[in-house]
Amino acid sequence: MNFEIDATEQAIVDAAERVCREVLAANAQRYDETESFCAESLKALGELGFMGINLPEQYGGFGIGSLAMSAVVEAVSAACASTASALTAHFLATDSILIGGTEAQRQEWLPRCASGELLGAFGLTEPAAGSNPADMRTRAVRENDGWRIRGSKHYITNAREADFIVLYAKTDPEAGARGISAFMIPRGTEGVTFSNPEKTMGLRGSTIYELALDCWLPASALLGQENHGFRTAMEVLDRGRVEVAAMSLGIARAAMEYALKWVDERQIGPKPLSAYQGTQWRIADMHAQFEAARLLTMKAAARRDSGQRFSLESATAKLFAAEACGFITDAALQLHGGYGYIRDLPLERFVRDARILRIFEGTSEVQKIIISRAVLEAARQ
């Protein structure tokens, strides 16, 4: 399996690293402290075309592979995890259009999303249907040559800031998962209301909302074919899990960089902290976890690029990388002692930001179900 990226893709990754160092990293602490949306950082990424790195060139994207895209997401996450969260939520929305939309819908929406003109949100999760989207209660009923949407969504990243929401609703309640469709809801649609931003533990610069819906949409708002929404959403989440794994690498990398510098500088008695065996063992565990997470993420990205089904690989990478990120950020904070617990340093922010990764795009427990089913099915063949 080839994990190499070409020279053009490497130049794109290098450009991402630069804007992350020069713009995103400088904003990260402020977003966290003020709980303000990461608009400036998204604008900087949009000006360089990074809002469309998941898209083919024909729709305004860079047309890069998932390996290079994962490296960009890792770089953004290392600099500002809040910005990475808003960015990857935008990718979930545009992937929905790319996978499930008609060609006319792709041409209408995707180039403007790639340029940074439009920001998207992905409306799948509901209060009573988090880990099992098939249980959603939001309904779409035909009305006056269009659709009446009634229901609610919860934990929707970018929702109020977005220019559109790709919203999933039941169009055939009797058909279960096969009765779900996707709809385009532009900003300003009458009958869509938002809660105040949720008060979250981490990723405080990436706002999430609850939505209440009682709105009418024209027939053209249906994304692609009726009752094909669940299939689209599952394909989108497969892609999104690779991105969550890459986010995990970014936050873990930032935490490790702080830790490695700290243990060489911090004096404990006559020696630096790095000279003690306990520290060395902890660093070794962090490194092993990080390298394993990176290889699993690269394998999932390469499998995605191959055009083959990659549900097992993406679930495995997301599960391991998210758990590893939790371990690494906690270990990095521990190495800093009391200094790590103080908000003057970003260690406690890394720990808080990392926690949601075990929940995003399906909890760790859901990933274990996906993995075990796939492994058992393969063993029975």
Residue, then its C-alpha position, 0 to 999 in steps of 0.5 A: m500500500n503506497f503512502e506517498i504523495d506527489a510533489t504538487e500535493q506536498a506543496i499544498v500540504d506545505a502551504a497549509e502548514r504555513v497558513c496554520r503557523e502564521v494565522l490559525a495558531a495565533n487565533a486558537q487561544r482567543y477563540d477558546e477563551t472568548e468562545s467566538f466562531c473561528a471566522e477569520s481562520l476559515k477566511a484565511l483557509g478559503e482564500l487559499g482554496f482549502m475549503g475545497i480540498n475534498l473536492p475534484e478540480q471540476y468543482g473548484g477543488f484541488g483534486i488531491g488524494s485523501l492522504a494529502m487531505s489528511a495531512v492538511v487536516e492534521a496541520v489545521s488541527a495542530a494549530c487550531a482544533s476549533t477551525a478543523s472542526a468547522l472545516t471538516a463539518h463543511f466537508l461533510a456538507t459538501d461531500s453530501i452534495l458530491i455523493g448524493g446530489t445531481e450534477a446540476q446541484r454539484q455545479e450550483w453549490l460546490p465551486r462556491c463552497a470550494s472558493g470559501e464563498l459559502l460555508g456548509a453544515f451537516g444536519l443529521t444528528e437528533p436528540a433521540a437519534g444520535s448513534n443511530p440516524a435511522d431512528m430520526r424523527t424529522r419528517a419531510v412531507r410533500e406540500n404545494d409542489g414542494w416539501r414541508i420539513r418538521g422536526s429538530k436537529h441537535y449538535i449541528t456544527n456551523a449551523r447558524e453561521a452556515d450559508f446552507i445546511v444539508l438536512y436529512a429527514k424521513t420521507d417514508p417513515e415506514a421504510g426505516a433507513r431506506g426512507i431517508s432523504a437529504f435536502m438543501i436548506p439555504r440561509g434565511t429559510e423561513g421556519v428554521t430557528f436556532s438555539n444559542p450556541e451550546k456551552t461545550m467542553g472543548l472546540r469552543g471556537s467551533t459553535i454547535y446548535e440545536l435546530a427547530l424546523d417547520c419550513w417549506l422547501p421547493a421541490s428543487a431542494l431535494l438533494g439527489q434522489e428521494n429516499h437515497g439519503f441514508r446511503t449518502a450519509m453513511e458514505v459521507l461518514d466513512r469519509g468523515r471518520v478519516e478526517v476525525a482520525a487526522m484531527s486526532l493526529g493534529i491535536a496529539r502532534a501539538a501536545m507531543e511537541y509541547a511535551l518533548k520541548w518541556v521535558d528537556e527544559r524542565q529541571i528536576g534537581p540536577k537533571p532535566l525531566s527527560a533524563y528520568q526513566g519514568t519520563q522516557w517510558r511515558i514518551a515512548d508510549m506516546h510515540a508508539q500510540f501516535e505512530a500506530a494512529r498515523l499508520l492506521t489513518m494513512k491506511a484508511a486514506a489510501r484505501r479511500d483513494s483506491g476507490q474500494r470500500f473503506s468502512l472498516e479501515s475508516a472506523t478502525a483509524k477513527l477509533f484508534a486515533a481518537e483514543a490515542c489522542g486522548f491518551i497522548t494529550d493527557a500524558a502531555l499535560q501530566l508531564h507538565g505537572g501543575y503548569g499543564y493544568i493552568r490555562d496560560l499553556p495550551l495543554e488543558r485545551f488540547v485535553r478538552d478539544a480531544r475529548i469530543l473525538r471519541i464521540f464525533e462521527g459515531t462514538s468509539e462504541v459505534q466504531k467497535i460495532i462497525i469493526s466487529r461486524a466487518v471482521l466477523e463477516a470476513a471470517r465467515q466467508 
